[in-house]
Amino acid sequence: MFYFKALQEFDMIRDGDRVMVCLSGGKDSLSLLHTLHQYQFYAKSKGIHFTLGAATVDPGSSAYD
């Protein structure tokens, strides 16, 4: 799996990391979240434990700046 190799090769996620994915709700960001969730299970088997979170911002909100 290509993306697993890149994550490992570039040491992108380490044990104890907290990863936040900002979602637009589109296919690309949802695919990224799904892929990282799959990687989380794979990494756990290799002794790498990290927390995965997701957030979305509604640009139509009056609080959005």
N, C-alpha and C positions, 0 to 999 in steps of 0.2 A: 504494500500500500504506500503509494508515493508520498502522501502527506505525513504519514507516520515517520518516514525516513527523514523528511525535512525537519520535523519537530525535534528529532533526536540529533541529527547532524549539526544543527545550529543551536542546540541546547536551549530551546525556546521556553520549555516548561520544566521546572525543577521541583524536587520534593518539597512540599510545604507551600508552594505558590498558591496565590489566589488569582484566578483569571476571571475577568468581567468581560462579557460580550455585550456590546451595544447593538440592539436590533432595530432595524427600520420596519420590519415586518415583511420585507421582500424575500424572494427565494434565496438570494445570495446569503443574507445574514442568517436566515433560518438554517440553511445548509451548513454554514460555519458552526453554528451552535450544535447541530446534530453531529457533525464530524468531531468536534471537541468532546462531546459527551461519549462517543464511541472510543476516542483516544483515552479518555479518563479510565475506562475499564481495562484497556490494554496496558496503560502505564501502571496501574495498580498491581498487575501481575508481575511487573518489572521492579516493584518497590518504590515507585514514584506516586505519591499521593498528593493531589491538588484539589482545591475547591473551585467549582465552576458556578458562576452566577450570570444572570442575564438581566438586562435593563432595556427599556424602550422609552423614548421621549416623543411626545406628540407635538410636532412643530406648530400645530393649530392652537395649542393652549396659550392662554394669556401669560402664563408663567415662563414660557419658552423665550430664551434670549440667545 
